[in-house]
Structures are given as C-alpha cells and as structure tokens.
Amino acid sequence: MLHAPLRQLCFLTLLLAFAACNKDRLPLAPKPFTPPPQDTSALTGMIAFNRDRIGMGNTEIYVMKADGSGVTLITDFGPYNNYNPVWSPDGTQIAFNSTRDGAFFDVFVMRADGSGPTRLTSSSPSWSGAPAWCGTRIAFYSSREGDNDIYVMNADGTGVTRLTATAGSDVSPAWSPACDRIAFVSDRDGNKELYVINADGTGETRVTDNPWGEMDPAWSPDGRRIAFTSQRDGYEEIYTMNPDGSDVVQLTQRPVTNRFPSWSPDGSRIAFTSDRDGNDEIYVMHADGTGLIRLTHDGGRDWRPVWRR
C-alpha cells in the first residue's frame, strides 16, 4: 500500500504530464445557444413594417409573410425615409410616408410590390403623416393649419376634409372596421390620451384618462376591442380595452419598450414591436398576451408592423 506522501507525488506527476500534453490546445468554444423551434404554421397573411437599415442612415419599408419568412425590401428610392405603411383593403396597394419630395414628409401610395409610388398630399412647408386606410378613404394627420389635426381624404388624394380643430397635437388615426369611427391620440389635455370621433367629425369622445401617455391605437377586426400602448406602469406596454375605454387588460409585462400593436386579420393574434432582446424587432402573440413568437432577427431596427390577409 502506498503511503500518503507517495500517493500525492504520483498524483502531481500525472497532473503535470496531462498539462504538458494539452498546453498547446485551445479551450473548447462554448456551443452557441439555439432557441427552441417555434410553431409559426398558424401565422398567415402578410406583414409590412419599417426597418432602419444599418449603415444606410434611412428607414425603408419591407414586407414578409406573417411567419417571418420571405422578408423583402419594397422601397429603395434613394437617400429618403419611407415608413408607416398601411395596406389597402384589397392588399394590392400600400399608403405610406416619405420625404422623397422634400424635407417634410407627405402621404404617398404605391403598389404592394413597391412600384408606381404616387404622392397624395402636398403639405410643404407643413407635413402629413400616419395614413390609415378604410374602404375608399384614407385618414391621416397634418400640420397644414398649424397644429397637427386629423383629416380624411379619398384614396386618390381628393376630397380632403378636416375632422379635428382643437388646440394641441392630434395624431395616429385608426379606423374602426366599419369605417364609421376613428380612434386617435391627442395631447390637448396636457398628456397623450386616446379619443374616438365619428368619421364625419362629430361625437368626439375621450376614452382614456391616465397621467401617463397612451399611444398607437389599433381597432380589432370585429370592432369590439382597441389595442394600444400605455406608459401607465412605468414602461411602454401593450393593452386592450373596449372602444369606450372600459375593461382595460395589460398584455405585455416586461420592463422594456413594447409598441405599435397590429391585429391579425382574424383577431386571434397581435403583432407588435419590442426591444426585449436588445433591439427593436417584430413579435407576435395571442390576443390574450400568451404564445409569444419573435418574427424578425436583424441588426437594424424593425418596427410598426401592419398585418393583412
């Protein structure tokens, strides 16, 4: 039997021999983390969105399948910003904002593949933005009369009608599915709140009352809920509520930015933007906030998704 000192000597000898044999070997690199596969088979339709391209210094519009595949750039008109896409009801056209004709942004329309861009508003030295399309009309906001106010026009740019005329900034119009009401954001009472107005400019009603900002209204396809962004818990989170402001439900609960909700055509899911993984990307979840799926994986900023069939 070996004595303790002799056993220790043998152990040290073996240890030194092992180290000598492996001194030139590089340490094994850790295996990269691969997230578990996500089932996107139920995600149908198309999503248009904004992407801030790395190294290009501008924003462009992309489209992809609702499962995140087939990402395609559809605007590349030069060193201009093209953003805030919205689908026509039949999906063949997209209205959007662009600075291509001057320093200020205006509303344009193009085919769904990006061809045939046509300017609908001529607002310089003011601006017109955030188009929302329902039926044969497009709602938008404009500063052409001083403050930002909500307007509607025909889909060809004719028949412009001003709906709001209150001091303050009225922006982000969103049509109800029946095209009879418009939700929008206003800071007329000191902070950003959500309002609803009839399509003819009557019946204006404030539907949120919170000391924090409320933004990004989006009407559900059945007209029973409005999704929106709120800062009421200290962070920008996604909520839903009835159109009269009742029954508010929080869907996202992460100390990060979650914005720009957009309903799936069947109302079962909501796409949105989040920086929960360190960069603005497009995600989708069930309408109750469960079943989160990340759709985009790009070094640039992906934001403001808009879903169609």
LOPATI-184194 format. One record per residue (C-alpha): residue in one letter; x, y, z. Coordinates in steps of 0.1 Angstrom, whole numbers, padded with zeros to 4 digits. Layout:
% residues N
residu=A u=X v=Y w=Z
...
//
This chain:
% residues 309
residu=M u=0000 v=0000 w=0000
residu=L u=0014 v=0034 w=-0010
residu=H u=0020 v=0059 w=0018
residu=A u=0002 v=0093 w=0017
residu=P u=0032 v=0113 w=0006
residu=L u=0040 v=0088 w=-0022
residu=R u=0003 v=0089 w=-0034
residu=Q u=0004 v=0127 w=-0035
residu=L u=0037 v=0126 w=-0055
residu=C u=0021 v=0102 w=-0081
residu=F u=-0010 v=0124 w=-0084
residu=L u=0011 v=0156 w=-0090
residu=T u=0032 v=0137 w=-0116
residu=L u=0002 v=0126 w=-0135
residu=L u=-0013 v=0161 w=-0133
residu=L u=0018 v=0178 w=-0147
residu=A u=0021 v=0152 w=-0175
residu=F u=-0016 v=0159 w=-0185
residu=A u=-0010 v=0197 w=-0185
residu=A u=0022 v=0193 w=-0207
residu=C u=0003 v=0172 w=-0233
residu=N u=-0025 v=0198 w=-0235
residu=K u=-0006 v=0231 w=-0233
residu=D u=-0010 v=0239 w=-0270
residu=R u=-0047 v=0230 w=-0272
residu=L u=-0071 v=0259 w=-0274
residu=P u=-0100 v=0258 w=-0250
residu=L u=-0132 v=0245 w=-0264
residu=A u=-0156 v=0273 w=-0275
residu=P u=-0190 v=0272 w=-0259
residu=K u=-0217 v=0259 w=-0281
residu=P u=-0239 v=0287 w=-0295
residu=F u=-0274 v=0289 w=-0280
residu=T u=-0300 v=0278 w=-0304
residu=P u=-0336 v=0288 w=-0293
residu=P u=-0361 v=0261 w=-0295
residu=P u=-0381 v=0259 w=-0327
residu=Q u=-0414 v=0279 w=-0327
residu=D u=-0445 v=0268 w=-0345
residu=T u=-0455 v=0295 w=-0369
residu=S u=-0478 v=0274 w=-0391
residu=A u=-0509 v=0292 w=-0379
residu=L u=-0495 v=0326 w=-0389
residu=T u=-0509 v=0335 w=-0423
residu=G u=-0511 v=0366 w=-0444
residu=M u=-0485 v=0394 w=-0449
residu=I u=-0469 v=0420 w=-0426
residu=A u=-0455 v=0453 w=-0438
residu=F u=-0431 v=0471 w=-0415
residu=N u=-0404 v=0497 w=-0411
residu=R u=-0367 v=0488 w=-0410
residu=D u=-0339 v=0513 w=-0401
residu=R u=-0310 v=0499 w=-0422
residu=I u=-0276 v=0496 w=-0406
residu=G u=-0250 v=0519 w=-0424
residu=M u=-0276 v=0534 w=-0447
residu=G u=-0289 v=0562 w=-0425
residu=N u=-0326 v=0559 w=-0436
residu=T u=-0358 v=0540 w=-0430
residu=E u=-0373 v=0517 w=-0456
residu=I u=-0405 v=0496 w=-0459
residu=Y u=-0403 v=0458 w=-0460
residu=V u=-0429 v=0431 w=-0463
residu=M u=-0427 v=0395 w=-0451
residu=K u=-0450 v=0365 w=-0447
residu=A u=-0467 v=0365 w=-0413
residu=D u=-0445 v=0336 w=-0401
residu=G u=-0414 v=0359 w=-0406
residu=S u=-0402 v=0343 w=-0438
residu=G u=-0397 v=0360 w=-0472
residu=V u=-0385 v=0394 w=-0460
residu=T u=-0384 v=0417 w=-0490
residu=L u=-0374 v=0454 w=-0494
residu=I u=-0401 v=0472 w=-0514
residu=T u=-0389 v=0508 w=-0512
residu=D u=-0354 v=0519 w=-0523
residu=F u=-0359 v=0553 w=-0538
residu=G u=-0326 v=0569 w=-0527
residu=P u=-0315 v=0586 w=-0495
residu=Y u=-0350 v=0593 w=-0483
residu=N u=-0371 v=0580 w=-0454
residu=N u=-0401 v=0557 w=-0464
residu=Y u=-0421 v=0545 w=-0434
residu=N u=-0455 v=0540 w=-0417
residu=P u=-0470 v=0516 w=-0443
residu=V u=-0507 v=0507 w=-0443
residu=W u=-0524 v=0482 w=-0466
residu=S u=-0553 v=0490 w=-0489
residu=P u=-0584 v=0469 w=-0481
residu=D u=-0577 v=0445 w=-0510
residu=G u=-0540 v=0443 w=-0503
residu=T u=-0529 v=0455 w=-0537
residu=Q u=-0516 v=0489 w=-0526
residu=I u=-0498 v=0504 w=-0496
residu=A u=-0501 v=0540 w=-0484
residu=F u=-0470 v=0553 w=-0466
residu=N u=-0450 v=0584 w=-0455
residu=S u=-0420 v=0596 w=-0475
residu=T u=-0396 v=0625 w=-0475
residu=R u=-0386 v=0618 w=-0511
residu=D u=-0401 v=0651 w=-0524
residu=G u=-0387 v=0675 w=-0497
residu=A u=-0375 v=0679 w=-0461
residu=F u=-0411 v=0673 w=-0448
residu=F u=-0430 v=0640 w=-0450
residu=D u=-0461 v=0635 w=-0471
residu=V u=-0485 v=0607 w=-0478
residu=F u=-0478 v=0585 w=-0508
residu=V u=-0494 v=0553 w=-0523
residu=M u=-0477 v=0525 w=-0542
residu=R u=-0484 v=0491 w=-0555
residu=A u=-0478 v=0463 w=-0529
residu=D u=-0445 v=0454 w=-0547
residu=G u=-0432 v=0489 w=-0543
residu=S u=-0437 v=0501 w=-0578
residu=G u=-0457 v=0531 w=-0590
residu=P u=-0452 v=0555 w=-0560
residu=T u=-0477 v=0584 w=-0562
residu=R u=-0478 v=0614 w=-0539
residu=L u=-0513 v=0621 w=-0524
residu=T u=-0506 v=0651 w=-0502
residu=S u=-0486 v=0683 w=-0509
residu=S u=-0482 v=0698 w=-0475
residu=S u=-0448 v=0716 w=-0475
residu=P u=-0438 v=0736 w=-0455
residu=S u=-0460 v=0716 w=-0432
residu=W u=-0463 v=0678 w=-0431
residu=S u=-0489 v=0650 w=-0434
residu=G u=-0484 v=0615 w=-0419
residu=A u=-0496 v=0582 w=-0404
residu=P u=-0521 v=0572 w=-0431
residu=A u=-0549 v=0548 w=-0421
residu=W u=-0569 v=0531 w=-0449
residu=C u=-0605 v=0520 w=-0447
residu=G u=-0628 v=0514 w=-0477
residu=T u=-0622 v=0542 w=-0502
residu=R u=-0609 v=0567 w=-0477
residu=I u=-0575 v=0574 w=-0460
residu=A u=-0573 v=0592 w=-0426
residu=F u=-0541 v=0610 w=-0417
residu=Y u=-0528 v=0638 w=-0396
residu=S u=-0514 v=0671 w=-0409
residu=S u=-0500 v=0704 w=-0397
residu=R u=-0512 v=0723 w=-0427
residu=E u=-0535 v=0745 w=-0405
residu=G u=-0509 v=0750 w=-0377
residu=D u=-0515 v=0722 w=-0351
residu=N u=-0515 v=0685 w=-0360
residu=D u=-0551 v=0676 w=-0368
residu=I u=-0569 v=0646 w=-0381
residu=Y u=-0581 v=0647 w=-0418
residu=V u=-0597 v=0622 w=-0442
residu=M u=-0594 v=0621 w=-0480
residu=N u=-0604 v=0598 w=-0509
residu=A u=-0578 v=0572 w=-0517
residu=D u=-0567 v=0592 w=-0547
residu=G u=-0559 v=0623 w=-0526
residu=T u=-0590 v=0643 w=-0534
residu=G u=-0618 v=0654 w=-0511
residu=V u=-0596 v=0664 w=-0481
residu=T u=-0618 v=0671 w=-0450
residu=R u=-0605 v=0683 w=-0416
residu=L u=-0621 v=0664 w=-0387
residu=T u=-0604 v=0679 w=-0356
residu=A u=-0597 v=0716 w=-0348
residu=T u=-0588 v=0717 w=-0311
residu=A u=-0555 v=0733 w=-0298
residu=G u=-0530 v=0705 w=-0293
residu=S u=-0515 v=0677 w=-0314
residu=D u=-0539 v=0651 w=-0328
residu=V u=-0521 v=0622 w=-0345
residu=S u=-0521 v=0584 w=-0351
residu=P u=-0556 v=0579 w=-0366
residu=A u=-0570 v=0543 w=-0366
residu=W u=-0603 v=0533 w=-0384
residu=S u=-0629 v=0511 w=-0369
residu=P u=-0636 v=0481 w=-0391
residu=A u=-0669 v=0496 w=-0402
residu=C u=-0652 v=0528 w=-0413
residu=D u=-0676 v=0548 w=-0392
residu=R u=-0653 v=0559 w=-0363
residu=I u=-0616 v=0569 w=-0359
residu=A u=-0595 v=0565 w=-0328
residu=F u=-0566 v=0589 w=-0324
residu=V u=-0540 v=0603 w=-0300
residu=S u=-0542 v=0638 w=-0286
residu=D u=-0523 v=0659 w=-0261
residu=R u=-0549 v=0686 w=-0259
residu=D u=-0555 v=0680 w=-0222
residu=G u=-0518 v=0680 w=-0212
residu=N u=-0507 v=0645 w=-0219
residu=K u=-0512 v=0619 w=-0247
residu=E u=-0547 v=0603 w=-0244
residu=L u=-0569 v=0583 w=-0268
residu=Y u=-0600 v=0598 w=-0283
residu=V u=-0627 v=0584 w=-0306
residu=I u=-0645 v=0605 w=-0332
residu=N u=-0672 v=0597 w=-0358
residu=A u=-0659 v=0596 w=-0394
residu=D u=-0678 v=0629 w=-0402
residu=G u=-0661 v=0647 w=-0373
residu=T u=-0689 v=0646 w=-0348
residu=G u=-0692 v=0628 w=-0314
residu=E u=-0656 v=0633 w=-0303
residu=T u=-0650 v=0615 w=-0270
residu=R u=-0620 v=0610 w=-0248
residu=V u=-0617 v=0573 w=-0238
residu=T u=-0586 v=0572 w=-0216
residu=D u=-0577 v=0593 w=-0186
residu=N u=-0543 v=0585 w=-0173
residu=P u=-0514 v=0606 w=-0161
residu=W u=-0491 v=0587 w=-0184
residu=G u=-0491 v=0586 w=-0222
residu=E u=-0514 v=0565 w=-0243
residu=M u=-0504 v=0558 w=-0280
residu=D u=-0508 v=0536 w=-0311
residu=P u=-0545 v=0527 w=-0312
residu=A u=-0555 v=0497 w=-0333
residu=W u=-0590 v=0485 w=-0337
residu=S u=-0597 v=0448 w=-0336
residu=P u=-0612 v=0433 w=-0368
residu=D u=-0646 v=0427 w=-0350
residu=G u=-0647 v=0462 w=-0336
residu=R u=-0650 v=0451 w=-0300
residu=R u=-0615 v=0460 w=-0287
residu=I u=-0589 v=0486 w=-0292
residu=A u=-0552 v=0476 w=-0287
residu=F u=-0529 v=0505 w=-0277
residu=T u=-0496 v=0514 w=-0260
residu=S u=-0496 v=0528 w=-0225
residu=Q u=-0469 v=0540 w=-0201
residu=R u=-0492 v=0536 w=-0171
residu=D u=-0469 v=0510 w=-0154
residu=G u=-0437 v=0530 w=-0160
residu=Y u=-0429 v=0513 w=-0193
residu=E u=-0444 v=0512 w=-0227
residu=E u=-0467 v=0481 w=-0227
residu=I u=-0494 v=0468 w=-0249
residu=Y u=-0530 v=0468 w=-0236
residu=T u=-0565 v=0463 w=-0250
residu=M u=-0598 v=0479 w=-0240
residu=N u=-0634 v=0483 w=-0251
residu=P u=-0639 v=0512 w=-0275
residu=D u=-0655 v=0532 w=-0247
residu=G u=-0623 v=0529 w=-0226
residu=S u=-0636 v=0502 w=-0202
residu=D u=-0622 v=0468 w=-0194
residu=V u=-0585 v=0476 w=-0198
residu=V u=-0563 v=0445 w=-0200
residu=Q u=-0525 v=0445 w=-0199
residu=L u=-0509 v=0420 w=-0224
residu=T u=-0472 v=0426 w=-0221
residu=Q u=-0454 v=0428 w=-0188
residu=R u=-0417 v=0434 w=-0194
residu=P u=-0395 v=0464 w=-0183
residu=V u=-0387 v=0472 w=-0219
residu=T u=-0404 v=0490 w=-0248
residu=N u=-0434 v=0473 w=-0264
residu=R u=-0453 v=0494 w=-0290
residu=F u=-0472 v=0495 w=-0323
residu=P u=-0498 v=0467 w=-0319
residu=S u=-0514 v=0454 w=-0351
residu=W u=-0542 v=0427 w=-0351
residu=S u=-0541 v=0397 w=-0373
residu=P u=-0570 v=0396 w=-0398
residu=D u=-0589 v=0370 w=-0378
residu=G u=-0583 v=0389 w=-0345
residu=S u=-0567 v=0360 w=-0327
residu=R u=-0532 v=0375 w=-0326
residu=I u=-0514 v=0408 w=-0323
residu=A u=-0481 v=0417 w=-0339
residu=F u=-0460 v=0444 w=-0322
residu=T u=-0425 v=0459 w=-0318
residu=S u=-0403 v=0451 w=-0287
residu=D u=-0367 v=0457 w=-0277
residu=R u=-0368 v=0429 w=-0251
residu=D u=-0339 v=0412 w=-0267
residu=G u=-0318 v=0443 w=-0270
residu=N u=-0330 v=0456 w=-0304
residu=D u=-0364 v=0466 w=-0319
residu=E u=-0378 v=0435 w=-0335
residu=I u=-0412 v=0423 w=-0347
residu=Y u=-0430 v=0398 w=-0324
residu=V u=-0465 v=0382 w=-0324
residu=M u=-0486 v=0370 w=-0295
residu=H u=-0521 v=0357 w=-0289
residu=A u=-0547 v=0384 w=-0283
residu=D u=-0546 v=0375 w=-0246
residu=G u=-0508 v=0381 w=-0244
residu=T u=-0497 v=0344 w=-0244
residu=G u=-0478 v=0325 w=-0271
residu=L u=-0450 v=0350 w=-0278
residu=I u=-0431 v=0344 w=-0311
residu=R u=-0403 v=0365 w=-0325
residu=L u=-0405 v=0371 w=-0362
residu=T u=-0375 v=0392 w=-0372
residu=H u=-0338 v=0388 w=-0364
residu=D u=-0320 v=0418 w=-0379
residu=G u=-0293 v=0441 w=-0367
residu=G u=-0313 v=0471 w=-0378
residu=R u=-0344 v=0484 w=-0361
residu=D u=-0377 v=0467 w=-0372
residu=W u=-0408 v=0485 w=-0361
residu=R u=-0445 v=0493 w=-0367
residu=P u=-0459 v=0461 w=-0382
residu=V u=-0491 v=0462 w=-0402
residu=W u=-0509 v=0428 w=-0409
residu=R u=-0532 v=0418 w=-0437
residu=R u=-0547 v=0386 w=-0451
//
